Amino acid sequence: MAMAPLTPQQLHTACELDLIPYQTTTEVVEQVDVVGQERALAALEFGTGIRRDGYNLFVLGTPGAGRHGVVRRFLERRAAGQATPPDWCYVHNFEQPHRPRALRFAPGQGRRFCEAMAQLVEELHSTLPGAFEGDEYQARRRVVEQEFKDRHEQAIDETRERARGKDIALITTPGGFAFAPLSKGEVMSPAAFHKLPEDDRKRIEGEIEQLEQELAERLRRLPAWQKEARGRIRELNREVALGVVQPAFAELKASFADTPGVPEYLDAACQDVVENVGDFTAPREDAGPRLPFAPEPTFTRYQVNLLIQPPAGRGAPVVYADLPNYPNLVGRLDHQARFGTLSTDFTLIKPGALHEANGGYLLLDAMRLLSQPYAWDAMKRALRAKELRIEPLERAIGLLTTVSLDPEPIPLDVTVLLIGDRRLYYLLAEYDPEFVELFKVAADFEDDLRRSPDITRDLARLLATLANRQGLLPFGAAAVARVIEHASRSIGDAQRVDVRLNYLGDLLTQADYFARQVGETQVAPDHVQTAIDAAEQRSGRVRERVQEAILRDTLLIDTAGERVGQINGLAVLGLGSVMFGRPSRITARVRPGQGRVLDIEREVELGGPLHSKGVLILSSFLAARYSTGEALSLSASLVFEQSYSGVDGDSASCAELYALLSALADAPIRQSLAVTGSVNQFGEVQAIGGVNEKIEGFFDICKARGLAGNQGVLIPASNVQHLMLRAEVRDAVATGQFHVYAVRTVDEGIELLTGLPAGVADTEGIYPEGSINGLVSDRLAEYARIRAALAHGGENNGNGDG
């Protein structure tokens, strides 16, 4: 009895309109962000709620599944109810300038402190000069200066009087002080002095020498007097400065008395202002031009670097780092050029993504993070140490030898969520021991879901959310049903549905475009189908070239007639996101031998391990079914004709076995049929992938040559549940122009291909005469006799020679 082909209803599972919970997508008001991801959402809930060391998350899934948007919205909803983390500021360290101090403030207080400090410094620029220009200060300073002047003049006057008593004058010259002898009250000229008796000259010279020593002794005390005067003026300046500065800082200190570290910093800043009060009393930059390269007083050390200020009232931060390189992740020290050199200070400390997410959540793309040099190690180091240390990359890897800033580290409390594919997750888990310690939670997002009524209704709401969020035209219920049907087709499974949000969103957008092109106000199923067809056409260049080569007989594929040992196998080619099926001719040749099935693809290293596995299964099947206790006396060869690239997978093992059986039985195979499916050692046909593309690939060739009504494809019965074929294929099946057969065993398939019964062995293991199995068994028995005869002849020759 001939096997019946599948009906059109078995080739496609339609989406029932009564499962769409609306007439158009505009009726859906409540947004739906995710469908059927209970496992992943539970992992997110657990990982973001436990807040313990090492409980960071890795979000697994296929790219384009919309994981980023789902996770981002989940985090934002969760973070909204959490406390806003503190502000962090860096300030100058007056004791160790190379090590800026980190100050923690309550939310919003960092900005307030920054502005208050700037205002205080600005006020000191006005109040301090006024205090030092006041009459009281000037009077007290003049007293000190006058006292020093009086002591200096007194010392000179005493020496002058002693000299006058000895008729010697103390005169002031441009080079200093000098002594000269007097004569009748007038300074004696050098000529007159030389006319004096020698004894008088010696006496006067001795007295002058004695007076010079006395004057030098008095003048030696002058630096000490100057130092004393400067000290008294400095104390006076300090006293006056304290009178102005201390109350100003005391008021600011009282405002931030409860903030740890701030009172101590303000005390140090107050002391520094007092010690450097001259910087505040000197003329400002706008008072007049300065000489080139002249040093300017710097007030940078009194500034406050507001590093992080999370917006108040928005809960915990949720940060996504698009470029997670080393400085963008852990922060950096910027530099500025000044007079041909680069310099930095604490005001040039810039935060990284970990700073911005501190107290909340940091979302990262795992592949981008791993592709940035040293970023992965830096993040692990920060998570292990639970602190953020800003240091140049050169110093972190031991290449920097120059002195640089070493800011105090900031405590880190963040949950990191990495988004990546499953392959990357398992590679990290296998090769990085620290990964499993730091990322203990895996949130595994499904790429597709079981197509149940509940999932269909939820998916319809999700599609409405996507359409409304993108501002698309309303989608009718039938159009949404067509999108859901294609979501099953895209993954090749009628009982499951694709939930990759990016893919579905793109299809909605493209359908909206084609609807607008024809002036429609609502998207219909035809517009969805137009978008699907257009996408296939845009990416169909290679498929069309392959089909053209077949139709021009460049690639030899028969779709009519019968051939022994030749069959049409079906393969799937994948180029990026495009997959299409193409038939391939498979041939088999047999002869007497030692039981070996030669895989030509493997011999020339074009066959992959899975293909080689399928060929070895064929050998096992033949030996188990047809062997009579001895090794098969068979030598066979199998090859994919006109195959010039690698062949892998076992989906052609059924076709190879059919070709081999045809060659052994000398039974021709119908070339109007193509075959796909793998086979096990018991002759059972097993499911394969890409069944829709394979059927349609052979259908396209048959259609181009003209459908004759006897063409079709044999598929595994277990693949019927995956069928979502195009409408034109279903129409051809409905009119009897094309057929799809579902086979469970090799025997069912070989009967369809040859028109001969497979045959069942009797109790003695004998197959019916004229059956495929009987013909194969007879051929193998013949090969065994030939081999035995050859072996016996070789023995006789050997004995004769002896």
Number of C-alpha atoms within 10 A of each C-alpha: 5 9 12 10 18 15 15 19 12 17 22 22 19 15 20 14 15 13 17 22 16 19 16 19 28 16 13 18 11 10 14 16 18 19 20 17 16 13 14 20 18 12 19 23 15 15 24 22 12 11 13 12 16 19 22 28 23 29 27 22 22 17 16 14 20 21 25 19 14 14 21 17 14 15 22 18 13 17 20 15 12 15 16 22 25 21 22 22 24 24 24 25 20 17 9 10 16 17 20 24 21 22 23 20 23 14 20 17 17 23 20 13 19 17 14 15 18 15 11 15 19 13 13 19 17 12 17 20 17 12 18 18 12 10 10 12 16 13 11 13 19 13 13 18 16 13 14 19 14 12 13 17 12 13 17 16 13 12 18 18 14 15 22 14 9 14 18 24 23 23 12 10 8 5 6 7 13 14 19 20 23 17 13 7 11 12 18 16 12 10 8 10 18 12 10 11 9 11 9 13 15 12 11 18 15 12 18 21 13 13 21 18 12 14 19 13 12 16 15 10 12 16 10 11 17 15 12 14 19 15 12 15 19 14 12 17 20 19 13 18 25 20 14 17 23 18 12 16 20 15 11 18 19 10 14 16 14 11 14 12 15 21 19 12 18 19 15 16 18 21 18 14 22 22 15 14 22 15 16 21 18 13 13 12 10 7 8 8 7 11 7 6 7 7 8 11 14 9 13 13 17 21 17 22 22 23 21 23 21 20 14 15 13 14 20 26 24 23 21 18 19 13 15 25 22 22 20 18 22 25 22 19 20 15 13 11 9 8 6 7 8 10 12 14 20 25 20 16 23 19 20 23 23 29 27 25 25 28 24 27 25 24 25 23 20 19 13 17 22 14 12 13 13 15 21 18 13 20 19 14 14 17 21 15 12 16 18 25 20 23 19 21 18 10 12 12 9 9 10 12 8 7 7 16 18 18 24 18 16 20 17 20 22 25 28 26 26 23 25 21 19 17 12 14 20 12 10 14 15 11 10 11 10 13 17 18 15 18 20 14 20 21 25 22 24 20 18 19 17 16 20 13 14 13 17 23 18 19 24 25 26 23 26 29 21 23 21 19 10 12 11 22 22 20 29 20 24 21 24 28 23 21 23 23 22 25 22 27 24 16 19 23 26 26 16 21 25 25 27 20 22 16 16 23 17 13 20 26 19 20 27 25 19 20 22 16 10 9 9 14 13 17 26 21 18 15 25 28 18 15 22 16 11 14 14 15 12 8 15 14 10 13 20 12 11 16 21 15 14 18 17 11 11 12 18 15 23 24 22 15 11 18 19 22 25 26 32 29 29 28 26 18 15 10 11 7 6 13 17 20 24 23 27 24 21 24 24 25 19 20 16 19 16 15 19 16 21 20 22 15 23 19 10 9 13 17 21 15 15 14 21 22 15 25 24 17 21 23 18 14 18 23 17 14 15 21 15 13 8 10 13 23 22 22 16 20 16 23 18 20 15 12 14 9 10 12 20 19 18 24 27 27 27 31 29 30 27 27 29 28 24 28 24 25 22 16 23 21 26 23 23 24 27 27 30 30 28 25 28 17 17 15 19 18 27 22 20 18 18 23 27 24 24 25 29 19 20 28 25 16 20 23 15 11 12 12 19 14 15 15 23 24 23 25 28 25 16 15 21 22 16 25 23 26 22 16 12 11 20 22 13 17 21 15 11 16 19 24 25 24 22 20 24 19 18 22 19 19 24 25 20 19 23 20 16 15 19 22 18 15 13 9 7 6 11 15 21 16 12 14 19 27 26 21 22 23 22 18 21 24 18 15 21 21 14 15 18 13 12 11 11 12 12 11 12 11 10 10 9 7 7 6
